[in-house]
Amino acid sequence: QVQLVESGGGLVQPGGSLKLSCAASGFNFRSYIMTWIRRAPGKGLEWVSSIQRHNGNTYYTDSVKGRFTISRDDDKNTLYLQMNNLQPEDTAVYSCNLEQYWGQGTQVTVSS
């Protein structure tokens, strides 16, 4: 069965960095577009970024462009999200997503 397991979250000061990972199993990882989404306290789900299969084209929501970088290692079945210059409004639970499947998420808290 599909499993998505995120890691790498934590508490960081504004301007800091974190790198999230999502270990995938149970499907042919390299054949699918993969996505990061987030849910901030009191808000709905927000799409953050996606990366295509094969050509690795990437897409970002405007609020993270220039600060976040999505990448994938198809040999390791792992999705990444490098987050730089983090701001308090980035505080959320971050999950990786494949179609109707979601990981449990990892908490990112940006606070001084």
C-alpha positions in Angstrom: 0.0 0.0 0.0 1.0 3.6 -0.5 3.0 5.0 2.4 4.3 8.6 2.7 6.4 9.5 5.7 7.5 13.0 6.3 10.4 14.2 8.5 12.6 17.2 9.1 10.2 19.6 10.7 11.0 21.6 13.8 11.2 25.0 15.5 13.2 27.6 13.7 13.7 31.4 14.0 12.6 33.8 11.3 15.1 33.7 8.5 16.2 30.2 9.3 16.1 27.1 7.1 14.8 23.6 7.2 14.8 20.6 4.8 11.8 18.3 4.8 11.9 14.8 3.5 9.1 12.4 2.4 10.0 8.8 2.2 7.6 7.0 -0.3 6.8 3.4 -0.7 4.2 1.1 -2.2 4.1 2.6 -5.7 6.4 3.4 -8.6 7.6 6.7 -7.2 9.4 7.9 -10.4 6.2 7.7 -12.4 4.2 10.3 -10.5 4.1 14.0 -10.0 4.6 14.7 -6.3 3.3 17.6 -4.2 3.9 19.3 -0.9 0.9 20.8 0.8 0.5 22.6 4.2 -2.1 23.4 6.8 -1.6 26.4 9.0 -3.4 26.8 12.3 -7.0 27.7 11.7 -6.7 27.6 7.9 -7.4 25.2 5.2 -5.1 23.1 3.1 -2.7 25.1 0.9 -0.8 23.8 -2.1 2.9 24.7 -1.7 4.8 23.0 -4.5 4.9 20.2 -7.1 7.5 18.4 -9.1 6.8 16.6 -12.3 8.1 13.1 -13.1 10.9 12.6 -15.7 11.7 16.3 -16.6 11.5 17.4 -13.0 9.7 20.7 -13.8 8.8 22.5 -10.6 5.9 24.7 -9.5 5.5 26.9 -6.5 2.8 29.0 -4.8 3.7 32.6 -5.0 4.3 33.1 -1.3 7.3 30.6 -1.3 8.8 31.4 -4.7 12.5 32.1 -4.4 12.6 30.7 -0.8 11.6 27.0 -1.2 13.0 24.4 -3.5 11.3 21.1 -4.2 13.4 18.2 -5.4 13.2 14.4 -5.7 15.5 11.4 -5.7 13.9 8.7 -7.7 16.5 6.2 -6.7 15.8 6.7 -3.1 12.0 7.2 -3.5 12.3 10.4 -1.6 10.8 13.9 -2.0 12.4 16.9 -0.5 11.5 20.5 0.3 14.3 22.9 1.1 12.9 25.9 2.9 15.0 29.0 3.3 14.3 32.4 4.9 11.4 31.0 6.8 8.8 33.4 8.1 6.1 33.1 10.8 3.4 32.7 8.1 5.2 29.5 7.0 4.2 27.8 10.3 2.1 24.8 9.4 2.0 21.1 9.2 3.6 20.1 5.9 2.6 16.9 4.1 3.5 15.2 0.9 0.8 14.2 -1.4 0.2 11.7 -4.2 -3.2 11.9 -5.7 -5.6 10.8 -2.9 -2.8 9.8 -0.5 -1.3 12.0 2.2 1.4 11.5 4.8 0.9 12.2 8.5 2.8 15.5 8.2 5.6 17.2 9.9 5.2 20.3 12.0 7.1 23.5 11.0 7.1 26.3 13.5 8.7 29.6 12.8 9.0 31.8 15.8 11.5 34.0 17.7 
